[in-house]
Amino acid sequence: FAKYLGRVLTLDFGTMRNDNNKTVISEVAKRFKYSLTLSVIPMFITLFLCIFFGFLMALYQNRPVDYSLNIVFLILYAIPVFVVAPFLIEKVALHHKFPFTNIPIPLGGFTSPEEIYDKLNSFQRLINTLQHIALPLVAILYGTLAAQTRLSRTAVLEVLRQDYVRTAYAKGLPASTVLVKHVGRNAAITIVTSIASSLGVILGGSLIVETLFQI
């Protein structure tokens, strides 16, 4: 075990069981870009969306908007990813096209097959990749967004109750200035910290999604 740990510390994880000519680290490195893409992009999307919905729910606390969004996000949080991913494949992608286009929604893969992908220019490759990862991103994003939005609501409410926010309103500062400079900045600290710490959960979820979408 000590010998194994010593090799791990030098990033020597040995070779593949089915092919001694391939090292584990090289095979992981080849695939890491897929997992990283499907983890980092949802983090940034979650950051902006949860701040927006968190503010909306906090500013309309205990009103129909707040209750409705709370119920929606609670339901989304309760649905496991291995249920959502097959649903997206069967009900959204299968025999359907992207809205307002004639482009079929891909059922799986990170890009089109190599014989098609290699003929595309850089911009077309970007579009092709985005088309293929659209549904996987949704499958990864919804659960994290549901959890982080509720946290964002709590963070915004906590900041709104602080004395310096009441003082800013008392000075006659515009509501937009107070919300952006005073509430937004301070609430964002909690939100960003929480989202960054959830990277491991996102990576775990992306593993399931990568498998189901054949990535």
C-alpha positions in Angstrom: 0.0 0.0 0.0 2.9 2.4 0.8 4.5 1.6 -2.5 1.2 2.3 -4.3 0.8 5.6 -2.5 4.3 6.6 -3.4 3.5 6.0 -7.1 0.3 7.9 -6.8 2.2 10.9 -5.5 4.3 10.9 -8.7 1.1 10.5 -10.8 2.1 6.9 -11.7 -1.2 5.0 -11.8 0.2 2.1 -13.7 -1.1 0.7 -17.0 -4.5 -0.2 -18.3 -5.7 -3.7 -17.4 -6.7 -4.6 -21.0 -3.6 -3.0 -22.6 -0.2 -2.7 -20.9 1.0 -0.3 -23.5 -1.4 2.4 -22.4 -0.9 4.2 -19.1 -3.8 5.2 -17.0 -2.8 8.8 -16.7 -2.6 9.2 -20.5 -6.0 7.6 -21.0 -7.5 9.8 -18.3 -5.9 12.9 -19.9 -7.5 12.1 -23.3 -10.9 12.1 -21.7 -10.5 14.9 -19.2 -11.4 17.6 -21.6 -14.9 16.2 -21.9 -15.5 16.0 -18.2 -13.9 19.4 -17.7 -16.1 21.0 -20.3 -19.3 19.4 -18.9 -18.3 20.6 -15.4 -17.0 24.2 -15.9 -19.7 25.4 -18.2 -22.5 24.4 -15.9 -20.7 26.1 -13.0 -20.7 29.5 -14.8 -24.3 29.1 -16.1 -25.4 28.2 -12.6 -23.6 31.2 -11.1 -25.5 33.7 -13.2 -28.9 32.0 -13.1 -28.9 31.3 -9.4 -28.0 34.9 -8.7 -30.9 36.1 -10.9 -33.4 33.7 -9.4 -32.1 34.2 -5.9 -32.6 37.9 -6.1 -36.0 37.4 -7.6 -37.2 35.1 -4.9 -35.7 37.2 -2.1 -37.2 40.5 -3.3 -40.6 38.9 -3.7 -40.3 36.8 -0.5 -43.5 35.1 0.7 -45.3 36.1 -2.5 -46.6 33.9 -5.4 -43.4 34.2 -7.4 -41.3 33.1 -4.4 -43.6 30.1 -3.5 -43.8 29.0 -7.2 -40.1 29.0 -7.8 -39.4 27.3 -4.5 -41.7 24.5 -5.4 -40.3 24.2 -8.9 -36.7 24.1 -7.7 -37.6 21.6 -4.9 -39.1 19.3 -7.4 -36.1 19.6 -9.8 -33.7 18.9 -6.9 -35.6 15.7 -6.0 -35.4 14.2 -9.5 -32.2 12.1 -10.0 -30.0 12.7 -13.0 -30.4 9.0 -14.2 -34.1 9.8 -14.6 -33.7 13.1 -16.4 -31.0 12.1 -18.9 -33.0 9.2 -20.4 -36.1 11.4 -20.5 -34.2 14.1 -22.4 -33.0 11.5 -24.9 -36.4 9.8 -25.5 -38.8 12.8 -25.2 -36.6 15.7 -26.4 -33.9 14.5 -28.7 -35.5 11.4 -30.4 -37.1 12.4 -33.7 -37.0 16.1 -32.8 -35.1 19.2 -34.1 -33.7 22.3 -32.5 -36.4 25.1 -32.3 -36.7 27.2 -35.5 -34.2 25.0 -37.4 -34.1 21.8 -39.4 -31.2 20.5 -37.4 -31.9 17.2 -35.6 -31.0 17.1 -31.9 -28.1 14.7 -31.4 -28.8 11.6 -29.3 -25.3 11.3 -28.0 -21.6 11.9 -28.5 -19.5 15.0 -27.8 -19.2 15.8 -31.6 -20.2 14.3 -34.9 -18.2 11.3 -36.2 -14.6 12.2 -37.2 -15.3 11.8 -40.9 -17.8 14.7 -40.6 -16.2 16.7 -37.9 -12.8 16.9 -39.6 -14.3 18.6 -42.6 -15.7 21.5 -40.6 -14.0 24.8 -40.0 -13.3 26.2 -36.5 -16.7 28.0 -36.1 -18.6 25.0 -37.4 -16.8 22.7 -35.0 -17.8 25.0 -32.1 -21.5 25.0 -33.2 -21.3 21.2 -33.7 -20.0 20.7 -30.2 -22.5 23.0 -28.6 -25.3 21.1 -30.4 -24.1 17.8 -29.0 -23.6 19.0 -25.4 -26.8 21.0 -25.1 -28.8 18.2 -23.6 -26.0 16.8 -21.4 -25.5 20.3 -20.0 -29.2 20.5 -19.1 -29.0 17.1 -17.4 -26.0 18.3 -15.3 -27.2 21.8 -14.7 -30.7 21.4 -13.4 -29.9 19.8 -10.1 -27.0 22.1 -9.1 -29.1 25.1 -10.2 -32.0 24.0 -8.0 -29.8 23.6 -4.9 -27.7 26.8 -5.4 -30.7 29.0 -6.2 -32.3 28.2 -2.8 -29.0 29.0 -1.2 -28.7 32.2 -3.2 -32.1 33.3 -1.9 -31.0 32.7 1.7 -27.8 34.6 1.1 -29.6 37.6 -0.4 -32.2 37.7 2.3 -29.4 37.7 5.0 -27.6 40.6 3.4 -30.9 42.6 2.8 -31.4 42.5 6.6 -28.0 44.0 7.4 -27.7 47.5 8.9 -25.5 48.9 6.1 -28.2 48.1 3.5 -30.8 50.0 5.6 -28.3 52.8 5.9 -27.8 52.9 2.2 -31.5 53.1 1.6 -31.8 55.8 4.3 -29.1 57.9 2.5 -31.4 58.0 -0.6 -29.3 55.7 -2.8 -31.2 54.3 -5.8 -32.5 50.7 -5.3 -30.4 49.5 -8.2 -27.2 50.8 -6.7 -28.0 49.3 -3.3 -28.8 45.9 -4.8 -25.8 45.7 -7.1 -23.0 47.3 -5.0 -24.1 46.4 -1.5 -26.3 43.3 -1.6 -25.0 41.7 -4.8 -21.3 41.9 -3.9 -21.7 40.5 -0.4 -24.2 37.8 -1.3 -22.0 36.7 -4.2 -19.2 35.7 -1.8 -21.4 32.9 -0.3 -22.8 31.9 -3.7 -19.4 31.6 -5.4 -17.9 29.7 -2.5 -20.8 27.2 -2.5 -20.7 26.7 -6.3 -16.9 26.2 -6.4 -17.2 23.6 -3.6 -19.8 21.7 -5.6 -17.4 20.9 -8.4 -16.9 17.4 -7.1 -20.7 16.8 -7.2 -20.9 18.2 -10.7 -18.1 15.9 -11.8 -19.9 12.9 -10.3 -23.1 13.9 -12.1 -21.2 14.4 -15.4 -19.9 10.8 -15.2 -23.4 9.4 -15.3 -24.4 11.9 -18.0 -21.4 11.1 -20.1 -22.2 7.4 -19.9 -25.9 7.8 -20.8 -25.2 10.2 -23.7 -22.3 8.0 -24.9 -19.7 10.7 -24.5 
